[in-house]
Amino acid sequence: MGMSGLVLDNVDKFWNIADSKVSECKDVQEFTTVMSKHSDLLMGSDDADNFEFELYDVWTEKNNEYIAI
């Protein structure tokens, strides 16, 4: 596996962790704090600089699912 494969695998790991942690957090600030501990998985990717914005999108999407139910 090349370096780009490793980076992509780590990015997938990060977003899988985000999917599992989003429902455990009481607000987006807590979610961002929890996920910041895993931000090293994003090193070398385009997601590294903007992951907080993307986490907000994940948080919003998850909360919209709860509202729709």
C-alpha distance (Angstrom), angle and dihedral (degrees) to the residues before:
residue distance angle dihedral
M1 . . .
G2 3.76 . .
M3 3.76 126.9 .
S4 3.80 92.7 -96.1
G5 3.82 89.3 54.3
L6 3.80 90.2 53.6
V7 3.81 91.5 49.0
L8 3.81 91.5 49.9
D9 3.82 91.6 47.6
N10 3.80 90.2 51.6
V11 3.81 91.7 48.6
D12 3.82 88.9 52.1
K13 3.82 89.7 49.9
F14 3.81 90.7 51.7
W15 3.81 93.7 51.7
N16 3.81 91.9 44.2
I17 3.80 88.8 54.3
A18 3.82 89.1 47.8
D19 3.80 90.8 52.7
S20 3.79 90.9 51.9
K21 3.83 96.2 43.9
V22 3.81 101.0 43.1
S23 3.81 94.3 81.7
E24 3.82 91.8 47.6
C25 3.81 94.0 61.0
K26 3.80 125.4 84.2
D27 3.82 95.8 -148.1
V28 3.79 142.5 4.1
Q29 3.80 92.0 -98.3
E30 3.80 91.8 58.1
F31 3.81 89.9 44.9
T32 3.81 91.4 52.5
T33 3.81 91.3 47.7
V34 3.80 92.1 50.3
M35 3.79 92.5 47.5
S36 3.82 93.8 45.3
K37 3.80 86.4 69.5
H38 3.82 87.3 64.3
S39 3.82 97.2 43.2
D40 3.80 91.1 108.1
L41 3.82 85.9 76.7
L42 3.81 88.1 68.0
M43 3.81 96.4 56.8
G44 3.78 111.0 129.7
S45 3.79 94.2 18.3
D46 3.78 133.6 104.2
D47 3.81 88.1 -117.3
A48 3.82 92.4 66.0
D49 3.80 95.2 83.7
N50 3.81 100.3 41.1
F51 3.77 106.1 30.8
E52 3.82 93.7 117.7
F53 3.81 90.3 62.1
E54 3.78 91.1 47.5
L55 3.82 90.4 48.5
Y56 3.80 88.2 55.0
D57 3.81 88.3 54.1
V58 3.82 90.9 50.6
W59 3.82 90.2 48.5
T60 3.80 92.9 48.6
E61 3.81 92.8 46.7
K62 3.82 91.8 50.3
N63 3.79 92.5 49.2
N64 3.80 91.6 48.0
E65 3.81 88.1 55.9
Y66 3.81 89.9 55.8
I67 3.80 92.0 48.6
A68 3.81 92.0 50.0
I69 3.80 92.9 53.9
